[in-house]
Amino acid sequence: MTEHHEASTRTYATRRDFMRTTGAALFAAGAFPRVAQAQTSNPNGRLGVGLIGCGGRGNGLVHNLLSLRDNGHEVDVAAVCDTYRPRAEHTQQNTEAPALYMDHRELLDDPNVDAVIIATPDHLHGFQTIDAAEKGKHIFCEKPITHWRQAALTKEMRDAVREAGVVFQAGTQGMADSSWRQAKQLVEEGLIGQPLHAECGYFRVGDWGERGMPIDDPDAEPGDDLDWEAFLADAPERPFDVSRYFRWRLYEDYAGGPVTDLYPHSMTPAVYALGLGTPSHAVATGGIYRYDYPERDVPDTFNMIAEYPEKVSLAVLGTQGNDYLATGSHGSLNRSPVLRGWEGTLTFTGSEVQFTPAHGSDKEPETVAVEEHGSDVLHMANFVEAINGEAEVNAGIELAYNVQIALQMATMAYRERTTVTYDPETETLSY
């Protein structure tokens, strides 16, 4: 191991001890899934869910839960938590949650909380998931499941969920679509032959997901109503900055740009359908090519290739500066996977899974109708049903781990301009 590698290992290590010391969607009529009965310790027999992180995404997720409640599911919002009290108070008012906390550990100690939704900045997800698992709480965790520099924490997080035996669902809501389960079955049946290559991506115009994040109060300051130290956690120590706090996706200390914010949506279906584990090595290129202003230090364009021991190459391409897809369409954002094997290729139209034979194959083209279209609400319903033992989660901890490690490898490769490898024996990254 070179000195350069040793320095890198320290850079990407976690500091869990630091964290220990810090304090609507709507959907079409008829789209609601069947009612699941809650498995809970609450006296009223309803599943009590705590929301950790009351920003835009957190409120969207909790409204999905309320939609399920209003349509017969035995679930309630038991508590809300945020490091910014006014935001938590707003969510508490809208959800009528009986309890409000600013420290997620206090929420986890609430006996009325059986499960949690984690929708905080990226670098907090892993710590909060571990704490929740150790308390026996079921976990719905927004993607990415950890920050790009937290590869070691990703493993610790996976191990904690395994040991606790709790239900874990990653927030890749596209996995609620049956396309991917149908494609996986076709791959396992040998329709495309030996898997060989896959590509996917994410294209859009605009950095509304970063610079467009609202600043709730430009005059906000740390104090009783804003816990800056809890927000920082294991991120580099910095003086309070209102933009960093409210628009955290602009900054590499707390986010990673499209590779970790957007690519979990594109990459997870491909990894799932092809039955891939963790990559053997990864490379990446990209940078800030369009949205170049002082606050932003995460890339807006990112291209990666991950190579797998299964002898499959996976290319994930994208930019926030143009929304044209390979099909010629605009505005679709998420480029559906193309799955290639020796015998042919699977593509996805939204309504069909299409098989195109490879040159020289004796197979015939065919199409398979998509059985169920996914949605945010169906993904949340799947989480509730999994808690009740009535379903398998769409995006469990093993799949989420495999995807996140690949994204972390690519981010490290991009930052260091090199190839990053994964050792399956030690489950560590190096270059």
Buried (B, 14 or more C-beta within 10 A) or exposed (E): EEEEEEEBBEEBBBBBEBBEEBEBBEBEEEBBBEEBBBBBEBEEEBBBBBBBBBBEBBBEBBBBBBBBBEEEBBBBBBBBBBBBBBBBBBBBEBBEBBBBBBBBBBBBEBEBBBBBBBBBBBBBBBBBBBBBBBBEBBBBBBBBBBBBBBBBBBBBBBBBBBEBEBBBBBBBBBBBBBBBBBBBEBBEEEBBBEBBBBBBBBBBBBBEBBBEBEEBBEEBEBEEBBBBBBBBBBBEEEEBEBBBBBBBBBBBBBBBBBBBBBBBBBBBBBBBBBEBBBBBBBBBBBEBBBBEEEEBEBBBBBBBBBBBEBEBBBBBBBBBBBBEBEEEEEEBBBBBBBBBBEBBBBBBEEEBBBBBBBEEBEBEEBEBEBEBBBBBBBBBBBBBBBBBEBBEBBBBBEBBBBBBBBBBBBBBBBBBEBBBBBEEEEBBBBB
